[in-house]
């Protein structure tokens, strides 16, 4: 009986010590704005990089539509591999 109690106590101690919470190992490089105002500011900045302006009627866009347009412009503005390192580009014949 004493062995059982020692074993149960040890099992309880191990269970308490084990941390089952998932750990974050990867984070996004972009800090996605969460507010409408933040998304509009980020979208405007990306459009400015491309030499564009917000389209007419943009005020009527939902927050999801603004987020989609911001992300689209963000990825359009991303540098190509050739821009980052011209020697990395594989020439295909």
Backbone torsions as a table, in degrees:
resi	resn	phi	psi	omega
1	UNK	NA	-39.2	180.0
2	UNK	-64.0	-37.9	178.2
3	UNK	-62.8	-39.5	178.1
4	UNK	-63.0	-44.7	-179.5
5	UNK	-64.2	-40.1	177.8
6	UNK	-64.6	-44.3	179.0
7	UNK	-63.3	-43.1	178.9
8	UNK	-65.0	-39.7	178.1
9	UNK	-64.5	-41.5	179.5
10	UNK	-65.9	-41.3	179.3
11	UNK	-62.9	-41.5	178.5
12	UNK	-63.1	-42.9	-179.7
13	UNK	-62.8	-42.3	179.4
14	UNK	-66.9	-40.3	-179.9
15	UNK	-63.5	-38.3	-179.5
16	UNK	-70.1	-35.6	-176.1
17	UNK	-76.2	-32.4	-176.4
18	UNK	-67.9	130.6	179.0
19	UNK	-105.4	111.3	-177.5
20	UNK	-93.6	3.2	-179.2
21	UNK	-68.1	135.0	177.7
22	UNK	-67.2	145.6	179.3
23	UNK	-102.5	141.3	176.1
24	UNK	-81.1	121.2	-179.2
25	UNK	-112.8	-16.6	-178.6
26	UNK	-133.7	134.5	175.1
27	UNK	-123.2	150.4	177.3
28	UNK	-68.5	145.3	176.9
29	UNK	-75.6	-23.7	179.1
30	UNK	-98.9	142.6	173.1
31	UNK	-96.2	99.8	-177.1
32	UNK	-68.9	119.6	175.5
33	UNK	-60.9	144.9	-178.0
34	UNK	-105.3	-20.1	-179.1
35	UNK	-95.8	159.5	177.7
36	UNK	-59.9	-44.1	-179.1
37	UNK	-63.1	-41.8	178.7
38	UNK	-64.4	-41.0	178.3
39	UNK	-65.9	-40.3	179.0
40	UNK	-63.6	-42.6	179.6
41	UNK	-63.6	-43.7	-179.8
42	UNK	-66.6	-42.6	179.0
43	UNK	-63.0	-43.8	178.7
44	UNK	-60.2	-42.4	179.2
45	UNK	-63.2	-41.9	178.9
46	UNK	-66.8	-39.9	177.5
47	UNK	-63.9	-40.4	179.9
48	UNK	-62.0	-39.2	176.8
49	UNK	-58.8	-34.5	-178.1
50	UNK	-89.4	-0.5	-179.0
51	UNK	75.0	28.1	-178.6
52	UNK	-118.6	169.2	175.2
53	UNK	-125.6	163.5	178.0
54	UNK	-62.7	143.3	-178.8
55	UNK	-71.6	158.9	175.2
56	UNK	-59.9	141.3	177.8
57	UNK	80.5	8.9	-177.2
58	UNK	-62.6	-23.5	-178.9
59	UNK	-60.6	-27.1	-178.7
60	UNK	-83.5	-2.8	-179.4
61	UNK	-72.0	144.8	175.5
62	UNK	-75.9	166.7	179.2
63	UNK	-62.0	-34.7	177.0
64	UNK	-66.0	-40.6	178.3
65	UNK	-67.2	-38.9	177.7
66	UNK	-65.8	-42.0	177.9
67	UNK	-60.1	-44.6	179.4
68	UNK	-62.1	-42.7	-179.5
69	UNK	-69.6	-37.5	176.2
70	UNK	-61.5	-50.2	-179.3
71	UNK	-61.4	-41.3	179.0
72	UNK	-59.4	-48.0	-179.5
73	UNK	-68.0	-35.7	178.1
74	UNK	-58.7	-45.8	-179.2
75	UNK	-73.5	-32.5	175.6
76	UNK	-63.8	-38.3	-179.1
77	UNK	-77.7	-12.2	-178.1
78	UNK	-62.4	141.9	-179.1
79	UNK	-68.9	149.1	174.5
80	UNK	-80.2	163.8	178.2
81	UNK	-57.5	-38.4	-179.9
82	UNK	-63.7	-35.0	178.2
83	UNK	-70.2	-34.0	-178.4
84	UNK	-76.1	-49.4	-178.5
85	UNK	-150.9	99.1	-176.8
86	UNK	-57.9	-27.5	-179.8
87	UNK	-75.7	-12.0	-178.1
88	UNK	-84.7	-18.1	-175.7
89	UNK	-70.0	128.6	178.7
90	UNK	-90.2	122.8	178.1
91	UNK	-84.4	124.3	178.8
92	UNK	-106.1	129.9	-179.5
93	UNK	-96.4	NA	NA
